[in-house]
Amino acid sequence: MRRRVLVCLDSFKGTLTAKHANEATRRGLTRDGAHDVPEIKCLQMSDGGEGWLDSLVGPLNLTVHRAEVTGPLQNKLQAEYGLGADGLAVIEMAKASGFELVPDEDKNPMLTSSRGFGEVMVEAYRKGARRFIVGVGGSATNDGGIGALQGMGLGVTMKDNKPTPPAICGGHLADIASLEYPSCPPALEGMQERPAGGAAAAKRVPGDNPLLPGATVDIACDVRNPFVGPNGATMVFSRQKGADSEAMREELERGMVHVAGLLRALSGGTDVSE
């Protein structure tokens, strides 16, 4: 009986994509001189980070689109996302705000923003997406998602009347004074059909999304780390993003703790810190 082999590898951060890893394994199994060559099927895997979109294009019959968005270093780039049937969108954060988009010498989570991730969400919404499946791994950022929310239209006011940066980065968090929902988020601008009262009305509906009205968002990730604390996002993941000094990690953590309080106030009491 002919052997059958299923090859389903995830990406190797900074070295191989899942597709390349699978193909390398296939070649190894079928190299010249190999005996009893098996029947091989390759499936791309992803934990919500790099390769998330590519792994779902085939199974969910997605059409891949591109949007010009703000990259992690505030440069403009083309980020891919997928649209499927019945208003489905598959978004990969790493495509817009990913670790691999930042050269090694520029990796610094004080200076990177997730704004482009939010901009991709808005672009997909404006093309009809109302159900989002989002992979949030593989980012180059430590901004508590404020950059992404800003990209979806969240208002950010800085302390001491300082001008608001166009893309909030990790180093800005401690200087934020307040957050507020817009009266009309970018997702609705120019659309003929809007919820009565715009986002201001939408946010009063329990469970609805003030920035993407009427949409649902499911998050895919493989970790359970809290927002802050010794096992939180900053202390566990910021080193690989360039926070190579204790002083930098402590500054990022102070910003994250501060932002957790602002998000609690914005949401009416939801504690995101745990």
Protein Blocks (a to p, Z undefined) as FASTA:
>chain_A
ZZdddddddddehiacfklmmmmmmmmmmgghiahiacdddddddehiahklmmmmmmno
pacdddddddfkopacdddddddeehiacddfklmmgfklpcfklgcfklgcfklmmmmm
mmmmmnopabdcddfehiabdehommmmmmnopacddehhiacdfbdcfklmmmpfbdcd
dfbdfklgopabdcehijmlmmmpghiafklghiacddddfbfbdfbdjklmklmmmmmn
opabfklmmmmmmmmmmmmmmmmmmnoopafkZZ
